[in-house]
Amino acid sequence: MTLAAPRADDTPTLEAGPKQTTVHPLIEAARSAQTAFRLQRRARRVRMTAWASLVALAFAPLIGASAFPEQIVVAVPASIHFYEKMGRQINIYGLEIRQVDLQNLIVDGRKVIAVKGELTNVSSEERKIPWLRFGLRSKDNAEVYHWTLDTEVRPLKPGESTSFVTRLASPPEAARNLEIRFAQADEIGSNAGP
């Protein structure tokens, strides 16, 4: 066996060390710009989320007040004036006074007014009927007399109705209009002039 001498063009060449690669400055600038853009976008999202949360917190009471007016009035009774100024009638009782009929009668030579009407449960729950308050008002809308009535009716089921009747002998001469509403706690049992 003969060994052939290696030829000059077959000899491997050795390099001094690992090849040094230089990144082009434009590529490095593009990477930096992408990183900066991502950080700015993330910061913008955080700011937008914070502002959205602040706006939601600021408007939450208004949204709640418009979505649940009855519960707001029950919790804060003075808020009913706010709703009235906004033109909204809030029915915290779940009852409506309907078909009111006012009659002027003469009984035993005395003037008597008789008021008849109907109470209807318009809610989805059984409701106890509060006392009714009747107020007589003059031409200039000043109250000249008022009285209350306990209907003494059992609680009404949803959609159920009941009637009421009340009479007043010798009403004031200045009385022109009748106002009927549910009585407040401090008005129950009162029959008096202004």
Buried (B, 14 or more C-beta within 10 A) or exposed (E): EEEEEEEEEEEEEEEEEEEEEEEEEEEEEEEEEEEEEEEEEEEEEEEEEEEEEEEEEEEEEEEEBEEEBBEBBEEEEEBBEBBEEEEEEBEBBBBEBEEEEEEEEEEEEEEBBBBBBBBBBBBEEEBEBBBBBBBBBBEEEEBBBBBBBEBEEEEBEEEBBBEBEBEBEEBEEEBEEBEBEBBEEEBEEEEEEE
